[in-house]
Amino acid sequence: DQKNYALIYRSMRELLRNPGVQIIVSPISALRKDGRYSYLLKGFRLLSESEGFAGRLAWGPQRIKHPLRWEQVIAGADLQIVPSRFEPFGLNHAQGMASGCIPLCSRTGCMGEKPMRDTRKAGARGNSFLFPWNSDNVSKSKRDFVSAFNHAVDLFFNRPKAWQALMTRAASAAQHYSWRNLLPAYRGLFR
């Protein structure tokens, strides 16, 4: 469970506590390949159909006539939740940030402090929401995850100008750390 769908599932009721929040959980297809995670598929389905969450939680892939590609979904999202237990690169984060979608991810599951600065610590220089992940203390990690999410939701709903500035900083960081800007440095390493 590299993407940590189990953490998302265990936290879903707390994440959806605010009636203005809507969540799309995708891609679930990876979970279908491994029978150990069938409880997550069933759980997401039951939550999405339960009273209070119907219409606010979508789990994918949805059976729709013209499915959207990931790039289209992320371009229309405000917050990208990627609480990975580990992340080999962070391409999803970079793509989301480039479109102004703010990443919320574990410190072990992100690109690191250079392109990503935690809004709660960096203040007006922040461009993401980060939380510590510890496999040995999942309960604390869950509390930290929910706390980061609640901070993001509070900022989104109560400080729209600050959120807009956050989006601008995220897109700017993605541009600064794009291949176009970093490729000359990499070429220099090989010379």
N, C-alpha and C positions, 0 to 999 in steps of 0.2 A: 504494500500500500504506500508506494513512494509519494503519491500526491496527497495522502493523508485524508482520504474520503471519510474514514472512520471518525476523525476529529470533527470534520464538518457535520457529519450525521449526529454525533453526540451533542453538538452545540446548537443544532438547528432550532430548537424551541426558543433558546435564548436569543439567537440571531433574528428570529422573526417576531420578537416581542414588540418591536415598534411597528404599528400597523402600516406605516408608509414604506416598509422594506419589502422588496421583491427579490427573489434569488433564483438564478438558473444554475443548476448543478450539471456540469458537462465536462468532458465526455464520459459517460457511464459505460460505454462500450468496452473499455479496458477492464472493467470489473466483471463483465459477463464472461470473459475468458477464464477467470479463476473462480471456481466454485466456492472457495473460502469466503467470498464476499457477497454471496447471494443474499445474506441478511441485510446488507446495505441497500441493494436494489429493492428488496421488499419494503424496507423501512422508508426509503425516499418516496416510493410509490404511495405507501399508506399515509405518510405525512402530507404529501401533495394533495391527497383526497380528503384529508381530515378537515373538520369544521374549523374555521379560523385561518387555515393555511391554503385552502383551495383558491387558485388564481394568484397566489403569492409565491408559490414554490413550483418551479418547473424542473424536472429532471430529464436528462437526455439519454439517447436521442429521442426527441418527440416525434410522433407520427403526424407530420404536417405535409401538405401537398408540395410545397416548395421549401425544403429545409434551408436554413441560413448557414453559410460557412462560418467557421470560427472567427475569422477576421471581421465579418459583419457584426457578429454578436458582440465582440469585444469593443468595436468602435462605438456601439450604442450603449455600452455599460458605463457606470460611474465608478465602480469599485471591482477590482479583480481579486478574488480570494484564492490564494495559492499557498496553503499552509504546509507545503511539502516537508517531508521528514528529511529529505536531501534533494539537491537540485544539481544536475551535472553542468548546466550552463545558464539558464534563466532567459531563454529566448522569448518565452511567453510573456514574461514581465516586460521585457524591452519593447515587444510589439504593442502591448497594452499601453505602456507609458507614451509611446510615440503618438497614440491617438488620444491622449489625455485621460486614459483610464488609470486610476490610482491603484497600485498594487498593495495588497495586504498579505504579507507572507512571513513565514518564520525566518529568523536570521540564518538558519542552516539551509533554508530552501530559497535563497535569493541570490542575486548577483553580487551582493556585498555592499559595503559602505561607500565605495567610490560613487557608483551611479545612483545608489539608493540611500537616501537619508531619512531616518525615522522622524516623522513630523512631531512626535511627542518629545523628542530630544533636540532636534535641530530647529524647531520653531519655524520661523519665516524662511528658513533655507530647506525645510523638509519637502520631500516629494513622494513619500510612501508611508505605510504603517507597518512596522516590523514588531515581531514578538519573539521571545526565546522559545525554542523547542527543545525538550529534554525527554527522550524516550524512557528514562528512568523515573520521571515524575510527570505522567500524562495529565493528572488532575491539575497540577499547577500550570502546565502548558495550555490546558483548556481554558483556565481562568485568564491567562495572559492573552490568549487568542480572542476570547470574548471581550476583554477589556479594550484591546486594539480595535476590534470591530465597533464597539459602542462609541469609542472616541471618533472613529471615522463617520459613523452615522450622525453623531451630535454635530460635528463640523459641517456635514453635508446639509442637514436640515436647519441648523440654527445660525450658520455663518457662511452664507452663499458667496460672499466676496472672497473670503479666505479660501473656500473650496475652489473657486475659479483660479485664484493665484496658485494654488496647489497643482491644479491641472496644467497650468502653464509651466510651472517648474518641472513637472514630470515629463512633459513633452520636450522641454529644453534639454533635460538630462539625457533623454533617449537620443536626441539629435547629436548631442555632444559625444556620446559613446557609441555612435553608429559606425559601421564599417568604413563609411566614406571618410570619417574623421580619424579613425584609428589605423586604417590600413597603411598610411605612410610610416607610422611608428613600427608596425610589424615588419614592413619591408626593410626598414633600417636594422632590425634585429638579424635579418638573414644576410645582410651585406657583409 
